[in-house]
Amino acid sequence: FILGLMGLAFHRTHLLSALLCLEGMMLSLFIALALWTLQFDSTCFSTAPMLLLAFSACEASTGLALLVATARTHGTDRLQNLNLLQC
């Protein structure tokens, strides 16, 4: 999780690298939550890792859709070239 957070904080040149860092953070949270439920043998939290994985898939598909839209309109995915205040 810390590696993905540091990659997101310090290596923000392309939108794809930022999306990959976010996906790595979500995957580490999924692994931690799955191991936590296995260690405590709790059945009431057994659906939480699958719910987190479903939200992670939705986040990834939304990010890829934004990446494709950005590449089509601006021609690149570099974050320095994007002006987010301009419609």
Disulfide bonds with the S-S distance in Angstrom:
none
